[in-house]
Structure formats: C-alpha cells, structure tokens
Amino acid sequence: MADSIGEGLDAALERAFTRRIPQSAQAQMKYLVKQLKGTKAAAQALGISQRTVERYIAGRLKRPRQDLRGRLERQVTKRWQPQVRAKAKKKAASTDGLVVSTRARFGFTAAPGTTDDARIRDITQALPPQWANRLFAARDAGATEQQLQQIAADGLAEMYFRANNSRAAGLGVEFTDVEHIQIEL
C-alpha cells in the first residue's frame, strides 16, 4: 500500500513487470552503469564515489549499507523494463483504465442543506481510461502530489459520487488525509 498517488502509480507499473529486478548488488550496479552509460553517472545518481561503483562491479564489495541498498534498488526499479512499463501505461490510458482503492477523508461542496462534512471513507472504484491517462500524463509532466490528488478526486467524484455524472450534478469533492492508496492497472 502506498501513502501517495505517485507511489501508487509507480507500484502499479512495477506489478506489470515480467521479470524480477537483478537481486545482487553487483548485478544491480552493472545494470545501473549500463543504463546511465558510465560509472560516473551511476555514482552521482547514488550519491557515492565512482571508485565505490567500480568496486561493486568488480565484486570486491558485495553488501551495501542499508541506505545505499535502498537507493540502488530504487534507481534500478525506476529504469527496469521501460517497454513493459510504457505498454502498461498505454493500455491503462487507452482501454483498461485503473482501479483506485483508498482510505481517505472526503468532503463535499454542494448545495446548502446537504451533508458536506468531511469524513474518512474506504472507497474502491474503477476509473475509466481518460482518468488513467490524466494521472499518468500529469505524473510524467512532474505534477505535485497535490495536483495528482486533485485529478484523483475529480475522477472519484465523477465515477463514485456522481455515478458517471448521472446524479448529484455540481457536487465537488475534496480528497485529503490519505491514509493509504492502492492503484491497480
């Protein structure tokens, strides 16, 4: 489970991988050096010295510290199977859409006299391809977590609260205090 929409989108794409990422530090380092086209670029991406990268590649260092192990795994995962990642994005944005499962606080802006107090809700809702496309496009363009939350709130408002715009016209939805979110392609 993710704490943010960006992490949820990343996790959903990672579940589309057809192979596991390399497991040993040496294999991960070799992959990263190949992807970044050099030990200097890999060292900068990981925040370590170029010589340390070379030692991992040569097999003289085998077990990275926990913080380096996490950075190395994140960098490799971010670059792993780019075609599979792109194909999964395209499929979600063109035909399949995605499913959002969240526990968050939802509040409403509606006509006076209606119940608009924000409260924690558990919601699982399929969003059509246009919402998946908007989320991925915003993520790729460098949108902030707040902007991603607003797109997700608009999608959930349309599909869940307004039943694909067949009721509750004009209902605006606030989506805050995300406890967890899981996104499936």
C-alpha positions, 0 to 999 in steps of 0.5 A, spaced: 500 500 500 502 506 498 501 513 502 501 517 495 498 517 488 505 517 485 507 511 489 501 508 487 502 509 480 509 507 480 507 500 484 502 499 479 507 499 473 512 495 477 506 489 478 506 489 470 513 487 470 515 480 467 521 479 470 524 480 477 529 486 478 537 483 478 537 481 486 545 482 487 548 488 488 553 487 483 548 485 478 544 491 480 550 496 479 552 493 472 545 494 470 545 501 473 552 503 469 549 500 463 543 504 463 546 511 465 552 509 460 558 510 465 560 509 472 560 516 473 553 517 472 551 511 476 555 514 482 552 521 482 545 518 481 547 514 488 550 519 491 557 515 492 564 515 489 565 512 482 571 508 485 565 505 490 561 503 483 567 500 480 568 496 486 561 493 486 562 491 479 568 488 480 565 484 486 570 486 491 564 489 495 558 485 495 553 488 501 551 495 501 549 499 507 542 499 508 541 506 505 545 505 499 541 498 498 535 502 498 537 507 493 540 502 488 534 498 488 530 504 487 534 507 481 534 500 478 526 499 479 525 506 476 529 504 469 527 496 469 523 494 463 521 501 460 517 497 454 513 493 459 512 499 463 510 504 457 505 498 454 502 498 461 501 505 461 498 505 454 493 500 455 491 503 462 490 510 458 487 507 452 482 501 454 483 498 461 483 504 465 485 503 473 482 501 479 483 506 485 482 503 492 483 508 498 482 510 505 481 517 505 477 523 508 472 526 503 468 532 503 463 535 499 461 542 496 454 542 494 448 545 495 446 548 502 442 543 506 446 537 504 451 533 508 458 536 506 462 534 512 468 531 511 469 524 513 474 518 512 471 513 507 474 506 504 472 507 497 474 502 491 472 504 484 474 503 477 476 509 473 475 509 466 481 510 461 481 518 460 482 518 468 488 513 467 491 517 462 490 524 466 494 521 472 499 518 468 500 524 463 500 529 469 505 524 473 510 524 467 509 532 466 512 532 474 505 534 477 505 535 485 502 530 489 497 535 490 495 536 483 495 528 482 490 528 488 486 533 485 485 529 478 484 523 483 478 526 486 475 529 480 475 522 477 472 519 484 467 524 484 465 523 477 465 515 477 463 514 485 459 520 487 456 522 481 455 515 478 458 517 471 455 524 472 448 521 472 446 524 479 448 529 484 450 534 478 455 540 481 457 536 487 465 537 488 469 533 492 475 534 496 480 528 497 485 529 503 488 525 509 490 519 505 491 514 509 493 509 504 492 508 496 492 502 492 492 503 484 491 497 480 492 497 472 
